[in-house]
Amino acid sequence: MKLAVIPNEEAARTIPMLISNGFADPGAKISKGKGVRYVPLYEGCEDDVKEMGLGVTDGEAFKRSARTPQMRIEKQLSHLPKEVLNGLPMRWEFVGDIAIIRLQDSAAPYRKEIGAVYASELNVRTVCADTGGVSGELRTPQIEILHGDSAESVRLENGIRYKFDVTKIMFASGNTDERNRMRRLDCKGETVLDMFAGIGYFALPIAKFTGAKEVIACEKNPDSFHYLQENIRLNGIGNVTPVLGDNRDLEHKGIDRIIMGYVQRTSEFLGKAKEMIRPGGTIHYHDTFYVHEHRERLNEIFSKVFGTGGFEMANVKEVKSFAPSVSHYVADVIVR
């Protein structure tokens, strides 16, 4: 069986991520070596794990107790009122060594106890409750710490380490495939501009893996910008130029490629992208549309800014579902 080799100091961050990504078998026993942990992997996942920068080796695997984390959590909290017990979340999201869950209002008096049990059974340092999704122009998450003293963690994904505070920064786990696609682009010698850089979601994989000459990463949120700078250093990337401020104040010209990783209001910034992109350059445009109307709306938006025939819609793909009958799409658009 294939085993991921994880240094002990990274185990708390990385093991939950391997499980949440569907790479590691949560029913198998994790063994220890000198300074490392050996985590059994599902068949066929070794290449994905290697892309994350982890070692893979061959070894034996043994099954743990057949009781799932959900079963163990229910047993630990079985003394709670029935309406609370029935509403306990049986799904969660791992961010490094942090687990994020959703709780019903009836659980409010027991939040700290619930947080401690989830921390123990999921083997994480911190448990947080998502109390209201994200809000505002800066898409600030509504997160409450239930257990633990820090909401800062590191998520390892596709060979990039993303450090951030889950109470301040939203990390869109549903965009994983798109971040992976960005690292596979051929940007050799290009100057790339990320107009909504966040903590480096797209800018860092492009800078590290695609051969780009320079990646200009613009971010308006001071908290996100702080972690963008942290992540540039954490990943040892030297070809990223971070810019704090509103992308509408940028004065760059002749950009080869522009990333517009925003949604719902993205069209408001397309005119600025037009000012900065060179003829023949590519815009990766993100937005949300009703399903089956996305191509019509994309052509309408780009025709308004670039004129009919002023662009080529090279590729359009769905990133993830956004709401009932609404999806998040990305379009690769070549400017003529």
C-alpha positions, 0 to 999 in steps of 0.5 A, spaced: 500 500 500 502 507 498 503 511 504 504 518 505 510 520 509 509 527 513 514 530 518 511 530 525 511 538 525 506 538 519 502 532 521 496 536 525 496 540 519 496 535 513 493 529 515 486 532 516 487 535 509 489 529 506 482 526 509 478 531 507 481 531 499 479 524 499 486 522 499 487 518 505 483 512 508 480 515 515 479 508 517 486 505 516 492 506 522 497 512 521 504 509 523 510 513 526 517 513 524 523 517 526 520 524 525 515 522 521 508 519 520 506 514 515 499 515 512 495 510 508 492 512 501 487 510 497 489 507 491 491 511 485 492 518 489 499 517 490 501 522 484 496 527 487 499 527 494 506 528 490 504 534 487 502 537 494 510 536 495 509 530 500 513 523 499 510 517 498 513 510 500 510 503 500 508 499 506 503 495 510 496 498 513 492 496 518 485 498 520 483 502 526 476 501 529 470 501 525 467 506 528 467 513 524 468 519 527 461 521 527 459 515 531 464 517 536 462 524 536 455 522 537 457 517 543 461 523 547 455 528 546 449 523 547 447 526 554 445 533 550 438 534 549 435 530 543 434 536 539 441 538 540 444 531 538 439 531 532 442 537 529 449 536 530 453 536 524 456 530 521 460 534 515 466 539 516 471 542 513 478 542 515 483 547 514 490 545 516 489 543 523 482 547 524 475 544 523 469 548 521 462 546 523 455 549 522 451 549 528 444 550 530 441 555 534 439 550 539 446 548 540 448 555 543 449 553 550 453 547 549 458 550 544 464 550 548 463 542 550 461 541 543 467 544 540 472 540 545 469 533 543 470 535 535 477 537 537 478 530 540 475 526 535 477 529 529 484 530 532 485 538 530 487 543 534 482 548 533 474 547 532 470 553 529 463 554 527 461 558 521 455 562 523 453 566 517 457 565 511 461 571 508 459 578 507 461 585 504 465 587 499 471 584 502 467 577 503 469 577 510 467 570 514 463 570 520 466 565 524 466 563 531 472 559 535 469 554 539 475 550 542 482 552 541 486 559 542 488 560 535 484 560 528 491 561 524 493 555 520 496 553 514 493 549 508 497 545 503 494 545 496 497 543 490 504 544 492 503 551 495 502 553 503 497 558 504 497 561 511 491 565 514 486 566 519 479 563 518 476 568 522 478 574 517 479 570 511 475 566 506 478 560 503 474 557 497 475 550 498 470 549 492 475 553 487 481 547 488 480 545 481 481 552 478 487 553 483 490 547 480 489 549 473 492 555 474 499 552 476 498 548 469 498 554 465 504 556 460 505 563 462 513 563 460 516 570 460 509 573 461 507 579 466 501 577 469 496 581 474 491 578 479 486 584 480 483 580 486 489 576 489 487 575 496 492 571 500 495 569 493 490 563 491 491 564 484 498 568 484 502 564 488 501 557 483 502 561 477 508 565 480 511 558 482 509 553 476 508 557 470 514 560 468 511 567 469 516 573 469 512 577 474 506 576 477 503 583 480 498 581 486 493 586 488 489 586 494 485 591 497 483 587 504 489 589 509 488 582 512 488 578 506 494 583 504 498 581 510 497 573 509 499 574 501 506 577 504 506 572 509 505 566 503 510 569 498 515 568 504 513 562 506 513 559 499 520 562 497 517 565 491 521 571 488 517 573 482 511 576 485 510 583 486 504 585 492 500 591 491 496 594 497 490 598 494 484 598 489 485 595 483 482 601 479 488 605 481 493 601 478 496 604 472 500 598 469 499 597 461 501 592 456 499 586 461 500 579 458 495 575 462 489 578 467 486 574 473 479 576 475 477 572 481 471 575 483 464 574 483 457 577 482 460 584 481 466 582 476 463 586 470 464 593 474 472 592 473 472 589 466 473 596 463 479 597 468 482 590 465 481 593 458 486 599 460 491 594 462 491 588 457 495 588 451 492 586 444 492 578 444 493 578 452 488 573 456 483 575 461 481 569 466 474 572 468 470 569 474 463 571 475 456 567 477 450 566 472 444 562 472 445 555 469 444 555 461 445 563 461 452 563 462 455 564 455 449 569 453 451 573 459 459 573 458 458 575 451 453 580 453 458 583 458 465 583 454 461 586 448 459 592 452 466 593 454 470 590 448 465 591 442 463 585 438 468 581 435 473 585 440 475 578 443 475 571 443 471 566 448 477 561 448 474 556 454 468 557 459 468 552 465 463 551 471 468 552 477 462 550 482 455 551 484 454 557 487 446 557 489 440 554 486 440 554 479 446 559 479 453 557 478 460 560 478 464 560 472 470 562 469 472 564 462 478 564 458 478 570 454 483 572 448 483 580 447 483 582 439 
